[in-house]
């Protein structure tokens, strides 16, 4: 077999693999979009191409009898607070581990690495008891605190790797000019680290919008539900059969994520590729 024919076979195999993966990814999405425009509420009577196109389900989500807007607001509050808080905490922690030498620095990095191996769900009993003790159970504040604490180990490693690629000569030159530690951090490190901070912000904004298990454990009141928990009740309550409304609500979840992604896209590629260059 000559080299040209072998190359064609490899390219064809790659395209076939991409086609299969695309079908697996986009088929459920197309079904969800189609189902959201079907009349009625049953999953079994819906079709991927609606026979009778309808916007009734989207209108119902914004009606007075629906808590959808309240859940949407709760999710945006949690996601925005988590994204901003993670950027602030992570950048400070990563800067300390990247630029300073102190007792326990090496062991602290090993602890962060070890904590990444265990999901937050393993500590849910302890977190539940802790939130109950401090009076933050069934509150958005308690949920935000868990998200912030659970993401510090992974984000700190990611951002520290990026900080390590920034030349230390910039720090030294700024200190010669009289800049203090906070000035170096704010005026030099943060502007140069925008790509990796954008990655951290996007990931931490997306996670609360999609997460279901953690809000289910922490939140119990309907007025505090996030979108994932609220939408689940459309199809989980007794005699509930609102699959088409569930599909419509799920589609609208993508709007804030798409807006944040479009705003941060110029930083994402460089941030993802550079963040893991050093450890």
Secondary structure per residue as TSV (DSSP state, phi and psi in degrees):
chain	resnum	aa	ss	phi	psi
A	1	X	-	360.0	123.7
A	2	X	-	-75.0	167.0
A	3	X	H	-64.6	-35.6
A	4	X	H	-66.0	-43.9
A	5	X	H	-67.2	-39.1
A	6	X	H	-62.7	-39.6
A	7	X	H	-65.1	-40.0
A	8	X	H	-63.1	-40.5
A	9	X	H	-63.7	-42.8
A	10	X	H	-63.8	-43.0
A	11	X	H	-64.7	-41.2
A	12	X	H	-63.2	-40.6
A	13	X	H	-64.1	-39.1
A	14	X	H	-64.0	-43.8
A	15	X	H	-65.6	-38.5
A	16	X	H	-63.4	-43.6
A	17	X	H	-62.4	-43.2
A	18	X	H	-63.6	-37.6
A	19	X	H	-65.3	-42.5
A	20	X	H	-64.2	-45.3
A	21	X	H	-63.1	-40.2
A	22	X	H	-63.0	-40.3
A	23	X	H	-63.6	-44.2
A	24	X	H	-61.8	-37.8
A	25	X	H	-79.0	-46.9
A	26	X	H	-87.8	-21.8
A	27	X	H	-61.0	-49.2
A	28	X	H	-62.4	-35.2
A	29	X	H	-65.5	-43.6
A	30	X	H	-63.6	-39.4
A	31	X	H	-62.3	-42.2
A	32	X	H	-64.3	-43.9
A	33	X	H	-62.7	-46.2
A	34	X	H	-62.7	-42.1
A	35	X	H	-65.3	-32.1
A	36	X	H	-67.2	-20.3
A	37	X	T	-101.3	3.8
A	38	X	S	-81.5	148.0
A	39	X	S	-77.6	161.1
A	40	X	S	82.6	-172.0
A	41	X	S	-129.4	-4.5
A	42	X	-	-82.3	143.6
A	43	X	S	-73.8	-37.7
A	44	X	T	-76.0	-25.5
A	45	X	T	-90.3	-1.7
A	46	X	-	-83.6	157.8
A	47	X	-	-133.1	155.9
A	48	X	S	-65.8	-30.0
A	49	X	S	-114.4	108.4
A	50	X	-	-59.1	132.4
A	51	X	S	-74.6	-38.5
A	52	X	S	-123.0	97.6
A	53	X	-	-62.9	131.8
A	54	X	-	-147.2	143.9
A	55	X	-	-107.8	15.3
A	56	X	H	-60.2	-38.0
A	57	X	H	-68.5	-38.9
A	58	X	H	-67.1	-38.7
A	59	X	H	-65.0	-39.2
A	60	X	H	-64.3	-35.5
A	61	X	H	-60.1	-30.7
A	62	X	T	-101.0	10.7
A	63	X	S	-84.1	169.8
A	64	X	T	-68.0	-24.9
A	65	X	T	-83.3	2.1
A	66	X	-	-113.6	142.7
A	67	X	-	-94.2	13.4
A	68	X	H	-60.5	-44.7
A	69	X	H	-64.1	-35.0
A	70	X	H	-65.4	-44.9
A	71	X	H	-64.8	-36.7
A	72	X	H	-63.6	-43.4
A	73	X	H	-63.6	-42.9
A	74	X	H	-60.4	-43.2
A	75	X	H	-64.4	-41.6
A	76	X	H	-66.0	-37.4
A	77	X	H	-63.1	-48.1
A	78	X	H	-65.0	-45.1
A	79	X	H	-65.5	-44.8
A	80	X	H	-65.4	-45.3
A	81	X	H	-63.8	-39.6
A	82	X	H	-66.2	-42.5
A	83	X	H	-64.6	-49.1
A	84	X	H	-66.0	-45.8
A	85	X	H	-62.8	-39.0
A	86	X	H	-65.9	-40.2
A	87	X	H	-62.5	-44.5
A	88	X	H	-66.2	-53.1
A	89	X	H	-64.4	-44.8
A	90	X	H	-64.2	-43.4
A	91	X	H	-63.9	-39.4
A	92	X	H	-67.0	-46.0
A	93	X	H	-64.5	-45.8
A	94	X	H	-64.5	-37.4
A	95	X	H	-63.3	-42.3
A	96	X	H	-63.2	-44.7
A	97	X	H	-73.4	-24.9
A	98	X	H	-84.6	-35.8
A	99	X	H	-108.5	-19.3
A	100	X	-	-113.7	151.4
A	101	X	-	-112.7	122.3
A	102	X	-	-147.8	163.9
A	103	X	T	-64.3	127.8
A	104	X	T	90.4	3.4
A	105	X	H	-61.5	-49.1
A	106	X	H	-64.7	-44.5
A	107	X	H	-65.8	-33.7
A	108	X	H	-63.4	-40.2
A	109	X	H	-65.0	-38.2
A	110	X	H	-66.1	-36.3
A	111	X	H	-65.0	-42.5
A	112	X	H	-60.3	-42.1
A	113	X	H	-64.2	-39.7
A	114	X	H	-68.2	-39.8
A	115	X	H	-65.6	-26.3
A	116	X	T	-66.6	-19.8
A	117	X	T	-79.5	-14.2
A	118	X	S	-115.7	125.6
A	119	X	-	-71.0	157.4
A	120	X	G	-61.8	-29.5
A	121	X	G	-60.9	-24.4
A	122	X	G	-66.1	-24.6
A	123	X	G	-103.5	16.2
A	124	X	H	-64.7	-34.4
A	125	X	H	-64.4	-46.3
A	126	X	H	-64.6	-41.8
A	127	X	H	-66.0	-38.1
A	128	X	H	-62.4	-46.3
A	129	X	H	-65.2	-40.7
A	130	X	H	-63.9	-46.6
A	131	X	H	-63.2	-35.7
A	132	X	H	-66.9	-36.9
A	133	X	H	-67.8	-37.4
A	134	X	T	-95.9	5.0
A	135	X	T	76.7	24.8
A	136	X	-	-112.1	10.9
A	137	X	T	-71.1	142.0
A	138	X	T	61.7	39.6
A	139	X	S	-134.3	151.9
A	140	X	H	-68.6	-30.3
A	141	X	H	-62.5	-44.7
A	142	X	H	-62.9	-39.4
A	143	X	H	-65.0	-41.7
A	144	X	H	-62.4	-42.5
A	145	X	H	-61.5	-39.3
A	146	X	H	-66.4	-42.9
A	147	X	H	-61.1	-44.4
A	148	X	H	-63.0	-47.7
A	149	X	H	-67.0	-36.9
A	150	X	H	-71.3	-22.9
A	151	X	H	-96.8	-8.9
A	152	X	H	-59.9	-47.0
A	153	X	H	-58.3	-49.5
A	154	X	H	-66.3	-47.1
A	155	X	H	-65.0	-37.1
A	156	X	H	-63.5	-42.5
A	157	X	H	-63.2	-41.9
A	158	X	H	-64.4	-48.9
A	159	X	H	-72.5	-35.3
A	160	X	H	-60.3	-41.0
A	161	X	H	-60.5	-34.8
A	162	X	H	-74.1	-42.3
A	163	X	H	-59.7	-34.8
A	164	X	T	-65.0	-22.5
A	165	X	T	-83.0	-11.8
A	166	X	S	-81.4	124.0
A	167	X	-	-57.8	134.8
A	168	X	H	-69.8	-18.4
A	169	X	H	-60.2	-30.1
A	170	X	H	-65.5	-40.6
A	171	X	H	-62.6	-46.7
A	172	X	H	-64.6	-39.6
A	173	X	H	-64.5	-39.0
A	174	X	H	-67.7	-37.6
A	175	X	H	-69.5	-33.4
A	176	X	H	-61.9	-34.9
A	177	X	T	-80.3	1.1
A	178	X	T	100.6	7.3
A	179	X	-	-75.5	139.9
A	180	X	-	-88.5	-176.4
A	181	X	H	-61.7	-45.7
A	182	X	H	-66.7	-37.0
A	183	X	H	-65.5	-41.6
A	184	X	H	-62.9	-43.5
A	185	X	I	-63.0	-45.1
A	186	X	I	-77.2	-41.1
A	187	X	I	-93.7	-20.9
A	188	X	I	-115.6	-54.6
A	189	X	I	-69.5	-48.6
A	190	X	H	-63.0	-46.5
A	191	X	H	-60.5	-36.9
A	192	X	H	-76.3	-20.5
A	193	X	T	-99.3	15.3
A	194	X	H	-55.1	-41.1
A	195	X	H	-59.6	-46.5
A	196	X	H	-73.9	-32.2
A	197	X	H	-68.1	-32.4
A	198	X	H	-65.3	-38.8
A	199	X	H	-63.0	-45.7
A	200	X	H	-61.8	-43.5
A	201	X	H	-62.8	-43.5
A	202	X	H	-66.2	-47.2
A	203	X	H	-62.1	-41.2
A	204	X	H	-78.9	-17.4
A	205	X	H	-79.1	-36.9
A	206	X	H	-72.5	-39.7
A	207	X	H	-57.8	-49.5
A	208	X	H	-63.4	-28.0
A	209	X	H	-69.1	-30.9
A	210	X	H	-99.7	-19.9
A	211	X	-	-69.8	138.9
A	212	X	-	-119.8	-44.5
A	213	X	H	-64.8	-47.5
A	214	X	H	-63.9	-48.7
A	215	X	H	-62.0	-31.8
A	216	X	H	-62.5	-37.2
A	217	X	H	-78.2	-39.7
A	218	X	H	-82.0	-39.4
A	219	X	-	-101.1	136.9
A	220	X	-	-129.0	-16.1
A	221	X	S	-94.4	139.3
A	222	X	G	-61.1	-34.6
A	223	X	G	-72.1	-12.9
A	224	X	G	-104.1	-1.0
A	225	X	-	-60.0	146.6
A	226	X	-	-91.1	175.5
A	227	X	H	-60.3	-43.7
A	228	X	H	-60.4	-44.5
A	229	X	H	-70.8	-42.5
A	230	X	H	-64.1	-44.1
A	231	X	H	-65.8	-33.9
A	232	X	H	-60.6	-34.2
A	233	X	H	-69.0	-17.4
A	234	X	H	-61.6	-31.8
A	235	X	H	-117.4	-1.0
A	236	X	H	-103.6	-26.6
A	237	X	S	-63.0	156.4
A	238	X	T	-60.3	131.8
A	239	X	T	67.3	10.0
A	240	X	-	-78.8	139.2
A	241	X	-	-148.8	41.6
A	242	X	-	-96.4	55.8
A	243	X	H	-68.1	-35.6
A	244	X	H	-70.2	-37.4
A	245	X	H	-67.4	-38.3
A	246	X	H	-59.2	-42.5
A	247	X	H	-65.6	-42.6
A	248	X	H	-63.1	-43.2
A	249	X	H	-65.6	-34.9
A	250	X	H	-67.8	-37.6
A	251	X	H	-62.7	-40.4
A	252	X	H	-70.7	-16.5
A	253	X	T	-63.5	-27.9
A	254	X	H	-72.8	-15.8
A	255	X	H	-62.4	-53.1
A	256	X	H	-65.3	-33.8
A	257	X	H	-65.8	-42.8
A	258	X	H	-63.4	-38.6
A	259	X	H	-65.1	-44.7
A	260	X	H	-66.8	-40.3
A	261	X	H	-62.7	-45.0
A	262	X	H	-63.7	-34.7
A	263	X	H	-70.8	-35.1
A	264	X	H	-101.5	2.0
A	265	X	H	-62.1	-29.5
A	266	X	H	-67.5	-18.8
A	267	X	H	-99.0	-17.9
A	268	X	H	-67.0	-46.4
A	269	X	H	-62.7	-48.9
A	270	X	H	-66.4	-34.5
A	271	X	H	-68.3	-42.5
A	272	X	H	-67.4	-36.6
A	273	X	H	-80.1	-30.4
A	274	X	H	-91.6	-21.5
A	275	X	T	-64.7	-26.1
A	276	X	T	-104.8	16.4
A	277	X	S	-74.1	-27.6
A	278	X	-	-137.9	154.5
A	279	X	-	-122.6	360.0
